[in-house]
Amino acid sequence: MFREIRKKKNEINIAMAKLLLESSRRGVLAVNGDDGYPYAIPINKVLEILRQEGPL
């Protein structure tokens, strides 16, 4: 389903990703979609939803 990361040196583990999300006030995850169209998601909103569902 997901493509492999191109730059392995930029890959972080799940624990580091959670720490990054919890320590940042806001952020945007931007990627290129399958057809090359840019796609951006505000991460602070995603984190709010995850916190409502339970502890990270």
C-alpha positions in Angstrom: 0.0 0.0 0.0 2.7 2.5 1.0 5.8 3.2 -1.1 9.2 2.8 0.5 11.0 5.9 1.7 13.5 7.1 -0.9 16.0 8.6 1.5 16.6 6.0 4.2 18.8 8.4 6.2 15.7 10.6 6.8 13.6 7.8 8.1 12.7 8.0 11.8 11.1 5.3 14.1 7.6 5.4 15.6 8.9 6.6 19.0 10.8 9.5 17.5 7.8 10.4 15.4 5.5 10.5 18.5 8.0 12.6 20.3 8.3 15.0 17.4 4.5 15.4 17.2 4.1 15.9 21.0 6.9 18.5 21.2 5.8 20.7 18.3 3.0 23.2 18.4 2.1 22.9 14.7 3.3 21.4 11.5 2.4 20.3 8.0 3.1 17.0 6.4 3.5 17.5 2.6 4.0 14.7 0.1 3.6 14.0 -3.6 0.6 11.8 -4.4 0.7 8.9 -6.7 -0.1 11.1 -9.7 2.6 13.7 -8.7 0.0 16.1 -7.3 1.2 17.7 -4.0 -0.8 16.8 -0.9 -0.5 18.5 2.5 -2.0 17.6 5.9 -1.9 19.9 9.0 -0.3 17.6 11.6 -1.6 19.6 14.6 -5.2 18.7 13.7 -4.2 15.0 13.3 -2.6 15.0 16.7 -5.7 16.5 18.3 -7.8 13.7 16.9 -5.3 11.0 18.1 -5.3 12.5 21.6 -9.1 12.3 21.7 -8.9 8.6 20.8 -6.5 7.8 23.7 -2.9 8.0 24.7 -0.3 8.0 22.0 
